[in-house]
Amino acid sequence: MNTSAAKRVPVVRLRLGGAAPHLSQITTGFTLLQARGVLQLVYEGFRGNLRGRYCHGIMAEAALEDGRLLAYDMADGYEEILRPAVFDAQLDGVFLYFKRAYDRGFLNGARNRAKVRALGLNYFVSCPGNPLPASGAQAQYTAEFFMSHNSYAAYKGLFLTRLWDPGGIRADALQRKHTFLTMAEAETLAARRVDETECVNRLRTGCIRACREAFGPRFLGGLEDSFYTRGTAPDLIGLPTHTRKDAFLRLLQKNYVCLANDGLHRSTGWKMAEYTAAGRAVLTQPLAFGLPGGFRRGQNYATYKTPEECVRALESLLENPARVHRMEAANFAYYCNYVRPDAMVLRTLRDAAPEMFLFEENDGGGL
């Protein structure tokens, strides 16, 4: 018997700490769930006070009818959470805190540690009615736009990425942003972040050069053009017909094994979500942050730590199409269950309020 007609649709009030594109996955998820009749969404717009309530503004907050607050932290890592004790105290006001970059041990021993949960892979995605502003070009990036699930008899490697300019990392800017830092502390933090950024850049350029040499036409790799890249690695700048966002996403539907490495602040970059949506096999650095749902090495991705290891690991995948096919299937299934915006948001709602959102799959609420 279908009981959906008798079930009252819960009201959820959604507010944002800013217009960062990182938040699009959350706003899209709630908008899609409203369209499916899972909830009634009341969008309360941008709230500057979220920046005071949390350590940064790359936040969304959902208020359930009974007063429970769910926080969604879409920042790259813990770059804005410099005082764990302050962060722990902020968690007093929320029921659950879902973090994109989830470090299980970050709040070891803190009273609110159990409130922090892994959210998952992040990317820019939209839908009709999405309240987060998007350009005309971005509006096409619906969940379905990214999805493909094609397998092939033979494969090539793909690594199209960018370099980050460390020149904008300055101690004085960090001290203005985090006024509790002394200048000495800000200088130490700035030096560490410059070093981390340069390490990201070195690994990216090293892997592209090594794979170009090892695989020739079996590898497509290059860097997005920028002033910084022209002065650092001009020989690695890729063609715009490959590095433009729309062109890159079209390439993901072809016969490529896709490469990734850490982003800024050791983040898992948006490419990883896009790779899973396209059902691609993945070769990446070991992931720094935890993910929900058993996203596992060997099943969903292979790893490397150096350009030399990258070449060996890619060669192993290219020589084993059956292994690539298994990884493709696992990643597409993972996208459908854990990354697709409505699936991601519904999982958090079921985690927080199962009595409101655990319904039968055949009553219109399943994914």
Residue, then its C-alpha position, 0 to 999 in steps of 0.5 A: m500500500n502506498t502511504s506517501a499521500a498520508k505522509r506530511v512533507p517536512v519543512v526545511r529552512l535553508r540559509l547560506g553563509g555566502a555565494a561560493p560555488h562550493l555550496s551549489q551541490i547543497t542548494t541543488g540537492f535541497t532543490l531537487l528533493q523539493a521537486r520530488g516531494v521529499l521536503q518543502l524548502v524555505y530558502e532564507g538567502f545569505r546570512g552574514n551571521l553564519r560567518g560569525r557562528y562558524c569559522h568561515g562562510i563556505m557554509a550552508e545551514a538547514a533548520l528542521e521543523d523541530g529546531r535541529l540545525l544541520a551544518y554543511d561545511m564545503a571548505d577545501g580543508y581545515e585552513e580556516i579552522l585554526r583553533p580546534a577548541v573554538f570550533d568544538a564550542q561552535l558545534d554546541g549549536v548544531f545537531l550534526y556538522f557535515k564536512r566535505a573535508y573530513d578528518r576523523g582525528f581532528l577533534n580527538g577527545a573533544r566533546n562534540r567530536a561525534k557531531v562531525r560526519a563525512l559529507g563526501l565529494n564536492y563539485f559545481v552542479s546546478c538545476p532549474g530553480n537553484p537559488l545559488p546564482a550561476s552564470g548562463a554557462q554554469a546553468q547547464y551543469t545539471a547532475e545528468f549533464f555529468m553522467s555517462h557510463n561508457s566502457y572501452a576495449a582500450y584506454k589512455g591516460l588523462f590529466l588536465t589540471r592547473l597550477w596555483d600561484p603561491g605569490g598571493i599567500r602573505a603573512d599580513a593578509l593572514q593576520r588581518k583575516h585571523t586577528f588572533l595570530t601574532m605576526a610570527e605565527a602568521e609568517t609561519l603559517a604563510a611559509r607552510r602554505v607556500d610550501e604546500t602549494e609549491c609541492v602541489n604544483r611540482l607533483r602536477t608538472g612532474c606527473i604530466r612530464a613523466c607520463r608524456e614521456a612514457f606514454g606518448p599519444r596514449f596520454l593527454g596531459g596539460l595545464e590550464d593557461s595562466f600568467y603564473t603557468r607561462g612563467t613556470a611551465p610554459d611547455l606544459i600548457g594545454l590546448p584550450t580545446h582540452t582545458r576549457k571546462d566544457a571540453f574537459l567534461r566531454l573528454l570524460q565520456k571517452n576512453y580515459v583513465c583519469l588522474a588527480n592529485d591533492g588540491l589546496h589544503r590537501s583537498t580532494g578536488w572537484k575532478m574526483a566527483e566529476y570522474t565518478a559521475a562520468g564512470r571513469a577509473v581514477l589514479t590519484q594521490p592517497l586521499a587525505f580526507g575521509l569519504p562516506g560509503g566505502f570509497r576504497r583504494g583498489q575498488n574505486y581508485a589506484t594511488y601513487k605518490t611520485p611521478e615515477e609511481c604514477v607512470r607505473a600505476l597508470e601502465s598497470l591500469l592501461e594494460n588491464p581493461a577488465r580492472v578499469h571496467r570494474m573501477e568504472a562500474a564502482n565509481f558510477a554506482y558511488y556517484c549515484n548513491y553518494v555524490r549526486p546532489d539529491a542523494m548526498v543531501l537526502r543521506t544527511l537528512r536520513d542520518a539526522a532525522p530518520e523519523m522524517f526521511l526514512f520512507e519506503e523506496n516505492d513511495g516516491g522518496g527513493l533514489 
